[in-house]
Amino acid sequence: MAKFYIAYKVVSTNTPMRRNKTEDIIKFLKDNIEPLEDNSFGFGYRASVYLTDGTFLPCVIFRNPKTVVNLAIRRFKEEQTKKGLFNRSSGVSYYNIVKNFVTNGNCINEYDIDRVEKSKFAFPLTIQKQIKGETTMGWTGFAVKMKDGKHFGFGTTFLWEFFQMPDGYSVDDIEEVINHSYVLKNGELRSHREGPLTRPEEYKDAVVYRERPFFECYIDSI
């Protein structure tokens, strides 16, 4: 009979936890990180965190809850009065709208955070703003030029907060964004020009670094 073994990552207990206070976290974020604007969820500060049990989360975005709470209140009211878009067009129930707000997404509590650091997976705002529009329906493909002249391809559906990075490179190595492009395995840069619904056949030979999942942390005073 085959046997299966599970490997566990052991976190050293020799390093003392430094449990930052809320004001220390906010000060670090505002002093070191440019906020990313989102029309639905408000400004967000992208970072990495260590939790009080030693768990490392490389991608966390901090937000003030006011914008998303007001959005939820408005959406609930629209659906209750049958003025909501989903209620009219698709029959999605009020229950499902509430469920979407209260059960979806990954959240952590501020009081479980030990310390905060800059994230190596968050594009600088100057680079982020160079990414323009959808390449095909529901997909944005782009390439970046590094300071050493090499190109790498990236892509996302609708998530822009964090991206996986090539080995040996950080977000600070990015010099330029080339929109609607991709990069083959041999490092050759190609332009994507086949229209709104298709991807080039050569995409099967492309290396695409995708968006990374992330956690959210809401702090009232941020």
C-alpha positions as CSV (number, residue, x, y, z in Angstrom):
1,M,0.0,0.0,0.0
2,A,1.3,3.4,-1.0
3,K,2.2,5.7,1.8
4,F,1.8,9.5,1.7
5,Y,3.8,12.0,3.7
6,I,3.0,15.6,4.4
7,A,5.8,18.1,4.9
8,Y,5.3,21.0,7.3
9,K,7.2,24.3,7.3
10,V,8.6,24.8,10.8
11,V,8.6,28.5,11.9
12,S,11.4,29.3,14.3
13,T,10.3,30.5,17.8
14,N,13.6,32.1,18.5
15,T,12.7,35.4,16.8
16,P,10.7,37.6,19.2
17,M,7.4,38.9,17.9
18,R,7.2,42.6,17.7
19,R,3.4,43.1,17.7
20,N,3.0,46.5,16.0
21,K,0.3,48.8,17.3
22,T,-2.4,50.0,14.8
23,E,-0.8,53.5,14.6
24,D,2.6,51.9,13.8
25,I,1.1,49.9,11.0
26,I,-0.7,52.9,9.5
27,K,2.5,55.1,9.8
28,F,4.6,52.4,8.1
29,L,2.1,52.1,5.2
30,K,1.7,55.9,4.7
31,D,5.4,56.5,4.9
32,N,6.6,53.7,2.6
33,I,3.8,52.7,0.2
34,E,1.9,54.6,-2.4
35,P,-1.8,53.9,-2.2
36,L,-3.5,52.1,-5.2
37,E,-6.9,53.6,-6.1
38,D,-10.0,51.4,-6.7
39,N,-13.4,52.9,-7.6
40,S,-15.3,50.2,-5.8
41,F,-13.1,49.6,-2.7
42,G,-11.2,52.9,-2.2
43,F,-7.5,53.4,-1.7
44,G,-5.4,50.4,-0.8
45,Y,-1.9,50.0,0.6
46,R,-0.2,46.8,-0.7
47,A,2.3,45.1,1.7
48,S,3.5,41.9,3.2
49,V,2.8,40.9,6.8
50,Y,3.9,38.5,9.5
51,L,1.1,37.3,11.7
52,T,1.5,36.8,15.4
53,D,2.0,33.0,15.0
54,G,4.8,33.6,12.5
55,T,2.8,33.0,9.3
56,F,4.1,35.0,6.4
57,L,1.5,36.5,3.9
58,P,3.4,38.0,1.0
59,C,0.4,39.9,-0.5
60,V,-1.9,41.9,1.7
61,I,-3.8,45.1,0.9
62,F,-4.9,47.4,3.6
63,R,-8.1,49.5,3.2
64,N,-10.4,51.8,5.1
65,P,-13.7,49.9,5.3
66,K,-15.9,53.0,4.7
67,T,-16.1,52.7,0.9
68,V,-16.9,49.0,0.7
69,V,-19.4,49.3,3.6
70,N,-21.2,52.1,1.8
71,L,-21.2,50.1,-1.4
72,A,-22.8,47.2,0.4
73,I,-25.5,49.3,2.0
74,R,-26.4,50.8,-1.3
75,R,-26.5,47.5,-3.1
76,F,-28.6,45.9,-0.4
77,K,-31.1,48.7,-0.6
78,E,-31.3,48.5,-4.4
79,E,-31.9,44.8,-4.3
80,Q,-34.5,45.1,-1.5
81,T,-36.5,47.7,-3.5
82,K,-36.0,45.6,-6.8
83,K,-34.0,48.4,-8.4
84,G,-30.8,46.5,-8.6
85,L,-29.2,45.4,-11.9
86,F,-28.9,41.7,-10.9
87,N,-32.5,41.5,-9.7
88,R,-33.8,42.9,-13.0
89,S,-31.6,41.1,-15.5
90,S,-30.6,37.7,-14.0
91,G,-32.9,36.9,-11.1
92,V,-30.0,36.7,-8.6
93,S,-31.6,36.9,-5.2
94,Y,-31.0,39.4,-2.4
95,Y,-29.6,36.5,-0.4
96,N,-26.8,36.0,-3.0
97,I,-25.9,39.7,-3.1
98,V,-25.5,39.7,0.7
99,K,-23.5,36.4,0.5
100,N,-21.2,37.9,-2.0
101,F,-20.3,40.8,0.4
102,V,-20.0,38.8,3.6
103,T,-18.5,35.4,2.6
104,N,-16.3,36.1,-0.4
105,G,-12.6,37.2,-0.3
106,N,-9.7,36.6,2.1
107,C,-9.5,38.8,5.2
108,I,-7.2,39.1,8.1
109,N,-7.7,40.9,11.4
110,E,-5.5,43.9,12.2
111,Y,-4.9,42.6,15.7
112,D,-3.4,39.3,14.3
113,I,-0.6,41.2,12.6
114,D,2.9,41.2,14.1
115,R,4.7,43.4,11.6
116,V,4.4,44.8,8.1
117,E,6.9,45.0,5.2
118,K,6.9,46.2,1.6
119,S,5.7,43.5,-0.8
120,K,8.0,42.3,-3.6
121,F,5.0,41.4,-5.7
122,A,3.3,44.9,-5.8
123,F,4.2,46.9,-8.9
124,P,5.2,50.5,-8.1
125,L,2.4,52.9,-8.9
126,T,4.4,54.5,-11.8
127,I,4.6,51.1,-13.4
128,Q,1.0,50.1,-12.6
129,K,-0.4,53.3,-14.3
130,Q,1.3,52.2,-17.6
131,I,-0.9,49.1,-17.9
132,K,-3.8,50.1,-20.3
133,G,-7.0,48.4,-21.1
134,E,-8.1,44.8,-22.0
135,T,-6.2,42.9,-24.7
136,T,-9.0,40.5,-25.3
137,M,-12.4,40.1,-23.6
138,G,-11.7,39.5,-19.9
139,W,-7.9,39.3,-20.4
140,T,-5.1,41.9,-20.2
141,G,-1.7,40.8,-21.5
142,F,1.4,42.9,-21.3
143,A,5.1,42.7,-21.2
144,V,7.7,44.5,-19.1
145,K,11.2,45.6,-20.0
146,M,13.7,45.2,-17.1
147,K,16.6,47.5,-16.4
148,D,18.9,44.8,-17.9
149,G,17.0,44.9,-21.2
150,K,15.2,41.6,-20.8
151,H,11.5,41.2,-21.4
152,F,8.9,39.2,-19.5
153,G,5.3,38.6,-20.2
154,F,2.5,39.2,-17.6
155,G,-1.3,38.7,-17.7
156,T,-4.4,39.0,-15.6
157,T,-8.2,38.7,-15.8
158,F,-9.3,41.5,-13.5
159,L,-6.9,41.5,-10.6
160,W,-4.1,44.1,-10.6
161,E,-2.9,44.3,-7.0
162,F,0.0,41.8,-7.0
163,F,1.9,39.8,-9.7
164,Q,4.2,36.8,-9.6
165,M,7.8,37.8,-10.5
166,P,10.5,36.0,-12.6
167,D,13.2,34.4,-10.5
168,G,16.0,36.8,-9.7
169,Y,13.9,40.0,-10.4
170,S,11.9,42.3,-8.2
171,V,9.3,44.9,-9.0
172,D,12.0,47.6,-8.7
173,D,13.8,46.1,-11.7
174,I,10.9,47.0,-14.1
175,E,11.7,49.9,-16.4
176,E,8.8,50.0,-18.9
177,V,5.4,48.4,-19.7
178,I,4.7,47.3,-23.3
179,N,0.9,46.9,-23.5
180,H,-0.9,44.1,-25.3
181,S,2.2,42.1,-25.8
182,Y,3.6,38.7,-24.7
183,V,7.0,37.0,-24.5
184,L,7.9,33.6,-25.9
185,K,9.9,31.0,-24.1
186,N,13.0,32.1,-26.0
187,G,12.6,35.6,-24.7
188,E,11.3,37.1,-27.9
189,L,8.8,39.9,-27.5
190,R,5.6,39.7,-29.6
191,S,2.7,42.1,-30.1
192,H,-0.9,40.9,-29.6
193,R,-3.1,42.1,-32.5
194,E,-5.7,39.5,-33.2
195,G,-8.8,41.3,-32.0
196,P,-11.1,41.4,-29.0
197,L,-12.0,37.7,-28.6
198,T,-8.9,35.7,-29.5
199,R,-5.4,35.1,-28.4
200,P,-2.6,34.4,-30.9
201,E,-1.7,30.7,-31.5
202,E,1.8,31.4,-30.2
203,Y,0.4,32.0,-26.7
204,K,0.9,28.3,-26.1
205,D,4.7,29.0,-26.3
206,A,4.6,32.1,-24.2
207,V,5.6,32.4,-20.5
208,V,3.0,34.5,-18.6
209,Y,3.5,35.6,-15.1
210,R,0.0,35.8,-13.5
211,E,-1.7,37.8,-10.8
212,R,-1.3,36.5,-7.2
213,P,-4.1,35.9,-4.7
214,F,-4.1,38.3,-1.8
215,F,-5.6,39.1,1.6
216,E,-7.4,42.2,2.7
217,C,-7.2,44.0,6.1
218,Y,-9.6,46.7,7.0
219,I,-8.6,49.4,9.4
220,D,-11.0,52.3,10.3
221,S,-8.4,55.0,10.8
222,I,-6.2,54.3,7.7
